Amino acid sequence: SWGQACVEPCPFAHLRGCAGPLAAGTECVPEWNESPCMARGPTAPTFSCPGKNSDPHRQADFSGDLPEQLCHVCGVNPTFVDEDTRTGWFSGVLNFGAVMLGAVID
């Protein structure tokens, strides 16, 4: 008999096509969003869910390579306001400064 679906794979900014829970016994190879700030790894990333998964909260298994981040943020606005009053949690808006790719700042 088939097991429980795995929860939706962690959403990566430059991978698409594996939204929603992953059915037991299946795998998904996401598509790539082209970006000058990300480089593909040598092996395509793949998410899979074991056929006999019994844990409905299980994360999908991952194999392959994640994209490599090529851009680096040069600064963050220091006036971040935490809008969540719970201890250990934060919520709010972060504003980033310029981005550097190689030796070029945009």
N, C-alpha and C positions, 0 to 999 in steps of 0.2 A: 504494500500500500504506500501511497505517496504521503509525504510529510507536510509540515507547515511551511508556508512561504517565509522567506527571510525579509527583514525590513528593507526599505529602500536603501540602495547603496548611497554612501556619503556623496552628496552633490559636489562635484569639482567644477570650478568655474570654466574650465576649458574642455570638459567632457560632457557630452549630451547623449541622450537616447536610452538611458537605463533608469528612467523615472518610475516611481511606484515600487511596490513590493516585488521581489523576485521569486517566482514560483519554484517550489521544491523540484530538484532535478534538472534545473535549467541554468543557463549561463547567458551573460550579456556582454558584448564587446561594444563599448560606447564609441560614438563618433567624436571626431576632434574638431574643436573650434580653433581656427587659425588665429594666431596672435604673434606679433613680433616679440612679446614679452615671455613667451613660453616655447620650449623646444620639446619635441617628441622624444621619448626614450626608445631604445632599440627594440623592445618587445611591447606589443600592444597590450594595454591594460584589459583585464577580464574580471568580471564579477560572476560568482557562481553560488548556488544554494544547493546543499546536499539533498539528495532524494528522500532521505529518511530523517530530515530535520524535525525535531520534536519541540524546539524552542521558538515560539512565535516572535520573540524579541531578538533573535540571532541576527547579527550583521552578516551580510553576504561575504563570502570569502573573496580575497583579492589576489590576483597574480599578475605578473607583468611589471611594467615600469610606469610610474607616474610622470607627468610632464615635469621638465626642469624649469624652474623660474629663472628668467634671465634679467628681469627688471627689478630694481630696488628702490623703495620709497626713500626719499631724502629727508623727509620731515613729517611730523604730525602736529596738528594744532594743539597746543598745550592747554586749551580751555575746555577740555572734555568735562561734561557734567553728567554724573551718574544719576539716572532717573529711577533706579531700582533701589528701594530701601532695604531689601533683604541682604543679610550677611552672606558674602561669597558669590553674589550675583551682581552683574552690572548691565545697564541698558543705556543707550544714548546714541549720539551721532559722532563718528570720528571723521575728521577732515584731514586728508593727506596732502602733503606738499608735492613738489616736483618728483618725477620718476627718472632714474638713471638707467640707461641701457648701454652696457660697455662703458665708454668714457663720455657719453653724450647725455646731458641733462635736458629733459623736456619740461 
